[in-house]
Amino acid sequence: MWSGSETTSSPIRILRILTRLNIGGPAIHAAILSTQLDPQRFSTCLVVGEPDASEGDFSERIPRDRATLIQVKTLRRSINPWADLVTFVRLLRIIWQTHPPIIHTHMAKAGALGRLAGLVYNRWGPGRRPGVRAVLIHTFHGHVLDGYFSTWLSRIFLGIERWLARRTDCLIAVSQAIRDQLLTRGIGRESQWRVIPLGLDLSPLAHLPLPNGSSPIRFGMVGRLVPVKNHALFLD
């Protein structure tokens, strides 16, 4: 188990909570953050749920000598009140045992349950003591407020995100567009937001041959056929 003790010379402990390590951008991002930070300065415990049956599992990308990995089977993408309650209790127990100085959540479900557990820890748990409080950070890789749920359910989720944002120390967006969209919806204050683009190695793309006009240019898009992916904009 990830140690909850800390001295002045020990690395800063980060508890990172992710809904699932399915094959996709957020999982790659979380894997890089969890394993590529300077180990002399940071120590990461990554808490993840289970991918859906139709999704690939990215957990093998987490070397166990670089980060502690805890799997919470009840933490899943779908809404399930009983499973979500069990997950919340499990996250609260992990936070209570490890006393993390930083709690960093990713994706909607983990962001909601993880920050709520962090708030309870800071308000009624050990985090209420000076010098023990956990800093709450949430990264938006996108959002589920458009094109995912019915209008009334989206409004409920918007209210939850607004409530949580007011109680989060720092909100991170992976692009300026995502930040602007969420600010427009009343999520967080401008001073809370930081835009940190994904640190992915795109150098192989620089070696692709440039079109010379001798043949038609072929192009494509890989993505789910849902409105939020905006295939119409790509075709335009």
Secondary structure, DSSP 8 states (H G I E B T S, - for coil): -------TTS-EEEEEEEEE-BSSHHHHHHHHHHHHS-TTTEEEEEEEE---TTS-B-GGGS-TTT-EEEE-TT--SS--HHHHHHHHHHHHHHHHHH--SEEEEESHHHHHHHHHHHHHHHHHSGGGSTTT--EEEEEESS-SSSSSS-HHHHHHHHHHHHHHHHT-SEEEESSHHHHHHHHHTT-S-GGGEEE-------GGGGGS----SSS-------S-SSGGG-HHHHH-
